Amino acid sequence: MRKTILITGSTDGIGKLTAIKLAKKGHTIYIHGRSSEKLSIVISEIKIMTKNENIKGFVADFSDLNSVKLMANQIKKEVPQIDVLINNAGVYNSSVSHNADGLDMRFVVNYFAPYIVTNELIPLLNKGLEPRIINLSSAAQSSVSYKTLLGKEKQSEGETYAQSKLGLTMWSFYLAKTLQGISVIAVNPGSLLNTKMVKKAFGNSWSSADKGANILCELVTSEEYKGISGKYFDNDKGTFGKAHPDAYNEIEINKLIHHTQQLLYEL
């Protein structure tokens, strides 16, 4: 069954590889990037590589939440339905630590942006066939500091990255309980994969980026994962596993959602 798939952060790394692999199988792919020029180049490249003309794209700077909202509105106007949303876009290092709203870049790109995109696109997912949301988490997960989340306290890149990824995982489990008919899976695609983000942050890698792209393709298309929701797939182990304990703590999850909704309402 051919699907309509939107992949954020897909002009490089795991996102781009995943787009190529899925395009080769004949799916309709919507990619996303920050630069319209680069987006156009990657769309042409994927079309040539895969002989699939059903490749389109959208532009948004995920460090700017207004840009994210504009992209979501454009998608709603141009795309009739979405079968799979892969929230892949992420950041570890950045040239500035906080965005124009005073929020930490890792929380903005890794958590707030996918939160906005997903909630805006739920009506399109509800029209999809066996709809799935795949959120890219990480093996690095740390309890969320709400002072840091709200931009009132600065912490290291590594710490805020781990907090943002736990926030994404906690929200994934919340979505899985609140959405009906849409599967939601959080996935660690693999630690220190050979991507631009990892090279910039750590200088070395453990595994090929294909490892991450392959599991995303499986989670998107395989009947094995049909109907599975509210779970964390740990690709370091190649199976579903346990996320950070806070991801199963209803009090902490509700606290996170409350602060998130309040902050986004005030922006």
SEMIDO-403881 format. One record per atom (N, C-alpha, C): residue in three letters; x, y, z. Coordinates in steps of 0.1 Angstrom, whole numbers, plus 5000, padded with zeros to 4 digits. Example, Ala and Ser with C-alpha at 12.3 -4.5 7.8 and 13.67 -1.06 7.14 Angstrom:
BEGIN
ALA513249435078ALA512349555078ALA513249675078SER512849785071SER513749895071SER512950005079
! end
This chain:
BEGIN
MET500849885000MET500050005000MET500950135000ARG500750214990ARG501550334989ARG500950444998LYS501850515005LYS501450615015LYS501950755012THR501250845018THR501750985018THR502451015031ILE503751055029ILE504651065041ILE505251205042LEU505251265053LEU505851395056LEU507051365065ILE508251415061ILE509451395069ILE510051525072THR510151575085THR510751695088THR512351675088GLY513051785086GLY514451785086GLY515051675077SER514551685064SER514951575055SER515751615043THR516551725044THR517451765033THR518851715036ASP519051645048ASP520351595052ASP520051465060GLY521151395063GLY521251285073GLY520151175072ILE519651135083ILE518751025084ILE517451055077GLY517051185078GLY515751225071GLY515851205056LYS516951255051LYS517151245036LYS517251095032LEU517951025039LEU518150875035LEU516750805036THR516050845046THR514650775048THR513750815036ALA513850945032ALA513050995021ALA513350915008ILE514650895006ILE515150824994ILE514650674994LYS514850615005LYS514350475006LYS512850455004LEU512150545010LEU510650535009LEU510150574995ALA510850674989ALA510550714975ALA510750604965LYS511850524968LYS512150404959LYS511050304959LYS510250304970LYS509150204971LYS507850264966GLY507950384960GLY506750444953GLY505850534962HIS506250554974HIS505450644982HIS505550794978THR504450864981THR504451014979THR505151074991ILE506251154989ILE507051205000ILE507051355000TYR506851415011TYR506951555013TYR508151575023ILE509151645018ILE510351675026ILE510251815032HIS511151845041HIS511151975047HIS512652015050GLY512852145048GLY514152205050GLY514152345054ARG515252405058ARG515252545062ARG515452635050SER516252585040SER516552665028SER515752625016SER515052715009SER514252684998SER515152634986GLU516352694985GLU517352654975GLU517752504977LYS518152474989LYS518652344992LYS517452244990LEU516352284995LEU515152194994LEU514852154979SER514952254970SER514752234956SER515752134950ILE517052154954ILE518052064950ILE517851924954VAL517451904967VAL517251764972VAL516051704966ILE514951784963ILE513851724957ILE514151674943SER514951754935SER515351704922SER516251584923GLU517151584933GLU518051474935GLU517351344938ILE516351354946ILE515551234950ILE514751184938LYS514151274931LYS513351234919LYS514251154909ILE515451204907ILE516351144897ILE516851004902MET517150994915MET517650874921MET516650764922THR515350804924THR514350704927THR513350684915LYS513450774905LYS512450774894LYS511050784899ASN510850864910ASN509550894916ASN509351044915GLU508351084908GLU508051224906GLU507151284917ASN506651194926ASN505851244937ASN506551284949ILE507551374947ILE508351434958ILE508151584958LYS507651634969LYS507451774971LYS508051824984GLY508051954987GLY508651994999GLY508052125005PHE508452155017PHE508052275024PHE509252335032VAL509252465033VAL510352535039VAL509852595052ALA510652575063ALA510452645076ALA511752635084ASP511952745091ASP513052745101ASP512552705114PHE512852585118PHE512252525131PHE512752595143SER513752695142SER514052765154SER513152885156ASP512252915146ASP511253015146ASP509952955146LEU509252955157LEU507952885158LEU506852955150ASN506953075146ASN506053135137ASN506253085123SER507453055119SER507752995106SER507152855106VAL507252785117VAL506652645118VAL505152645116LYS504552745122LYS503052755121LYS502652785107LEU503452875100LEU503152915086LEU503252785077MET504352705080MET504452585072MET503352485074ALA502952475086ALA501752385089ALA500552425082ASN500252555082ASN499152615075ASN499152585060GLN500452605054GLN500552575040GLN500352425037ILE500852345045ILE500552195043ILE499152165043LYS498352225053LYS496952205054LYS496152245041LYS496752345035LYS496052395022LYS496452315010GLU497652255010GLU498152184998GLU498052034998VAL497951975010VAL498051825012VAL496651775017PRO496051685009PRO494651645013PRO494651545025GLN495751465026GLN495851375038GLN497251335040ILE497551295052ILE498851235056ILE498751105062ASP499451005057ASP499450875063ASP500450855074VAL501650915072VAL502750905082VAL503351045083LEU503551085096LEU504351205099LEU505651155107ILE506851185101ILE508051155108ILE508651285113ASN508651305126ASN509251425132ASN510751395134ASN511551425124ASN512951385124ASN513851505127ALA513351635124ALA514251745125ALA514751765139GLY516051785140GLY516651805154GLY517951885153VAL518351925165VAL519552005166VAL520251975179TYR521551975179TYR522451955191TYR523252085193ASN524152105184ASN524952235184ASN524152335177SER524352465181SER523852575173SER524652695176SER524752785166SER525552905167SER525152995178VAL523852995181VAL523253075192VAL522552975201SER522553005214SER521952905223SER520452925224HIS519953045222HIS518453065223HIS517953135211ASN516653115208ASN516053185197ASN515553325200ALA514853385191ALA514353525193ALA513353535204ASP512753425208ASP511753425219ASP512453395232GLY513753375232GLY514453355245GLY514453205249LEU514053115240LEU513952975243LEU515152895238ASP515552795246ASP516752715242ASP516452645228MET517452655220MET517352605206MET516952455206ARG517452375215ARG517252235214ARG515752205218PHE515252285228PHE513852265231PHE512952315220VAL513352415213VAL512552475202VAL512452375190VAL513652335186VAL513652255173VAL513252105176ASN513752055187ASN513551915190ASN512151875197TYR511551985203TYR510251955210TYR509152045206PHE509352175208PHE508152265205PHE507752265190ALA508752265181ALA508352265167ALA507552135163PRO508052015166PRO507251905163PRO505851895170TYR505851955182TYR504551965189TYR503552045181ILE504052155176ILE503152245168ILE502752175155VAL503752135148VAL503452065135VAL502451955136THR502651865146THR501851755148THR500351795151ASN500251875161ASN498851915165ASN498151985154GLU498852065146GLU498152135134GLU497752035123LEU498551925122LEU498251825111LEU497451705115ILE496951705127ILE496151585132ILE494951565123PRO494251675118PRO493051655109PRO493451585096LEU494651615091LEU495151545079LEU495451395082LEU496051375094LEU496351235098LEU495151155100ASN494051215105ASN492851155107ASN492251105094LYS492551165083LYS492151125070LYS492951015064GLY494150985070GLY495150895065GLY494750745066LEU495450665059LEU495250515060LEU496250465070GLU495650405081GLU496450345092GLU497550455096PRO497150575100PRO498050675102PRO499050655114ARG500250695112ARG501350675122ARG502150805123ILE502450835136ILE503450945139ILE504650875145ILE505850905139ILE507050855144ILE507950975149ASN508150985162ASN508951085168ASN510351045171LEU511351115166LEU512751075168LEU513251125182SER513351025191SER513851045204SER515451025204SER515950975215SER517350955216SER517650865228ALA518850805228ALA519250735240ALA519550835252ALA519850955248ALA520151065258ALA518751125262GLN518351095274GLN517151145280GLN517451185294SER516951305298SER517151365311SER515951435316SER515651435329SER514451495334SER514351645330VAL513151685327VAL513051825322VAL513051925333SER513952025331SER513952145340SER512952245334TYR511952285342TYR510952375336TYR511452515335LYS512452555343LYS513052685342LYS513852685328THR514452575325THR515152565312THR514152565300LEU513152485302LEU512052475291LEU511552605288LEU511252695298LEU510652825296LEU511652935294GLY512952895292GLY513952995289GLY514453085300LYS514153035312LYS514553115324LYS515853075330GLU516452965325GLU517652915330GLU518452855319LYS519752875319LYS520652815308LYS521352695314GLN521452585305GLN522152465308GLN522952435296SER523852335297SER524752295286SER523952235274GLU524552235263GLU523952175251GLU523552035253GLY524451955259GLY524151815261GLY523051795270GLU522951875281GLU521851855290GLU520451895284THR520452005277THR519152055271THR518751965260TYR519751905253TYR519351805242TYR518651685248ALA519251635259ALA518751515266ALA517351545272GLN517151665277GLN515851705282GLN514851725271SER515251775260SER514251795249SER513851665243LYS514751565243LYS514351435238LYS513451355247LEU513651375260LEU512751315269LEU511351385268GLY511351515267GLY510151585265GLY509351535253LEU510051515242LEU509451455230LEU508851315233THR509551235240THR509151105243THR507951105253MET507951185263MET506851205272MET505551245264TRP505751345256TRP504651395248TRP504151285238SER505051205233SER504651095224SER503650995231PHE504050965243PHE503150875251PHE501850945254TYR501851075257TYR500651145259TYR499751145247LEU500351165235LEU499551165223LEU498951025220ALA499750925223ALA499250785221ALA497950755229LYS497850815241LYS496750795249LYS495550885245THR495851005240THR494751095237THR494251085222LEU495051035213LEU494551025199LEU493950885197GLN492850885189GLN492250765186GLN492450735171GLY492950615168GLY493150565154GLY494450615148ILE495350675156ILE496650715151ILE497650655160SER498550575154SER499650515162SER500850615164VAL501350615176VAL502450705179VAL503650625185ILE504750635179ILE505950565184ILE507150665185ALA507750655197ALA509050735198ALA510150635196VAL511250685188VAL512250595185VAL513650655186ASN514550585193ASN515950615193ASN516550545180PRO516850625170PRO517250555157PRO518650495158GLY519350515169GLY520650465171GLY521650575176SER522550535184SER523450635190SER524650665181LEU524950785180LEU526150835173LEU526250775159LEU525150795151LEU525050765137LEU525850865129ASN526350815118ASN527150905109ASN526351015102THR526051115110THR525251225104THR526051355106LYS525651465100LYS526251595101LYS526151645116MET524951625122MET524751665135MET525751605145VAL525851465143VAL526751395152VAL528251435150LYS528651455137LYS530051495135LYS530351625141LYS529351715140LYS529651855146LYS529651845161ALA528851765167ALA528751755181ALA529851675188PHE530251565181PHE531151465188PHE532351435180GLY532351465167GLY533551435159GLY533751295154ASN532951205159ASN533051065154ASN531750995155SER531650875150SER530350805150SER530550655152TRP529450585156TRP529550445158TRP529050365147SER527950415140SER527250335130SER526850425118SER526550355107SER526150425095SER524750485098ALA524450595091ALA523150665092ALA522050575086ASP522450475078ASP521550385072ASP520850305083LYS521450285094LYS520850205105LYS519650285110GLY519750415111GLY518550495115GLY517450495105ALA517850515092ALA516950525081ALA516150395079ASN516850285081ASN516250155079ASN515150125089ILE515350165102ILE514350135112ILE513150235110LEU513450355105LEU512350445103LEU511450395092CYS512050345081CYS511250275070CYS510450165075GLU511050085084GLU510249965089GLU509050015098LEU509350115106LEU508250165115LEU507150225107VAL507450285095VAL506550345087VAL505650245079THR506350145073THR505650065063THR505349915068SER506049865078SER505849725081SER504549695088GLU503949585084GLU502749535091GLU503049495105GLU504249465108GLU504649425121GLU504349525132TYR504449655127TYR504249765137TYR502849825136LYS501949775128LYS500649825126LYS499849815140GLY499249935143GLY498449945156GLY499249955169ILE500549945168ILE501349965180ILE501550115183SER501250145196SER501250295199SER501650305214GLY502250425217GLY502650455230GLY503850375235LYS504750335226LYS505950265229LYS507250335224TYR508350295230TYR509650345227TYR510550235220PHE510950265208PHE511750165201PHE513250205203ASP514050125208ASP515450145211ASP516250075200ASN516750145190ASN517450085179ASN518850045182ASP519350095194ASP520650045199ASP520549895202LYS519349855206LYS519049715210LYS518249645199GLY517649715190GLY516849655179GLY515549605183THR514949665194THR513649625199THR513049735207PHE511749715210PHE511149805219PHE511749795233GLY511849905240GLY512549905253GLY511950005262LYS512650035273LYS512150125283LYS512850265281ALA511950365281ALA512450505280ALA512750545295HIS513150675296HIS513450735310HIS512150715318PRO512250695331PRO511150675340PRO510050785339ASP510550905337ASP509551015337ASP508551005325ALA508950925315ALA508050905303ALA506850825307TYR506850765319TYR505750675324TYR505050735336ASN505450865340ASN504950925352ASN503851025347GLU502650995350GLU501451075346GLU501551215351ILE502051235364ILE502151365369ILE503151455362GLU504251395358GLU505351465351GLU504851495337ILE504151405330ILE503651415317ILE502651535316ASN501751535326ASN500651635326ASN501351775329LYS502351775337LYS503051895340LYS503751955328LEU504351865320LEU505051905308LEU504051965298ILE502951895296ILE501851935286ILE501352075291HIS501052085303HIS500552215309HIS501452335306HIS502752315309HIS503752425307HIS503852445292THR503852345284THR504052355269THR502852435263GLN501652395267GLN500452465262GLN500452615266GLN500752635279GLN500752775284GLN501752865277LEU502952805275LEU504052885268LEU503652915254LEU503152815246LEU502852835232LEU501652925231TYR500752925240TYR499653025240TYR500053165242GLU501153185250GLU501653315253GLU502553375242LEU503053295233LEU503953345223LEU503253415212
! end
